[in-house]
């Protein structure tokens, strides 16, 4: 699973940097969307890398099948 979290982190960094340093080809809402999506991907991957995140996800989505 760590591979997928690292891939999400890499995609988030690419989107964030691309949104910050892109030329004026795209309009402002598209740039803001790329930056915001990159930040969300980075935050999600860092959260999933942290210890105990699996238990938090189980509690949030009620995945206990007992």
C-alpha positions in Angstrom: 0.0 0.0 0.0 2.9 2.4 0.6 3.6 2.4 -3.1 0.2 3.8 -3.9 0.5 6.5 -1.1 3.9 7.5 -2.5 2.4 7.7 -6.0 -0.4 9.9 -4.7 2.2 12.1 -3.0 4.2 12.4 -6.2 1.1 13.3 -8.3 0.2 15.9 -5.7 3.6 17.5 -5.9 3.5 17.5 -9.7 0.1 19.1 -9.8 1.0 21.7 -7.1 4.2 22.7 -8.9 2.6 22.7 -12.3 -0.2 24.9 -11.0 2.3 27.4 -9.4 4.7 27.7 -12.3 2.6 27.3 -15.4 2.5 30.0 -18.0 -0.5 32.1 -18.7 -2.0 29.5 -21.0 -4.8 28.5 -18.6 -7.2 30.7 -16.7 -7.0 31.5 -13.0 -9.7 29.0 -11.9 -7.9 26.1 -13.5 -4.6 27.1 -11.8 -6.3 27.3 -8.5 -8.0 24.0 -9.1 -4.6 22.3 -9.9 -3.0 23.8 -6.8 -5.9 22.8 -4.5 -6.0 19.3 -5.9 -2.3 19.0 -5.4 -2.6 20.1 -1.8 -5.4 17.6 -1.2 -3.4 14.7 -2.7 -0.3 15.7 -0.6 -2.4 15.9 2.6 -4.1 12.6 1.9 -0.9 10.7 1.2 0.8 12.2 4.3 -2.2 11.2 6.4 -2.2 7.7 5.0 1.6 7.4 5.7 1.0 8.2 9.4 0.7 5.4 11.9 -2.9 4.6 13.0 -4.5 6.0 9.9 -6.1 2.7 9.0 -7.9 2.6 12.3 -9.2 6.2 11.7 -10.5 5.2 8.3 -12.2 2.1 9.7 -13.9 4.3 12.4 -15.0 7.1 10.0 -16.5 4.8 7.4 -17.9 2.2 9.9 -16.0 -0.7 8.3 -16.2 -2.9 11.3 -18.2 -6.0 10.2 -18.8 -7.7 13.5 
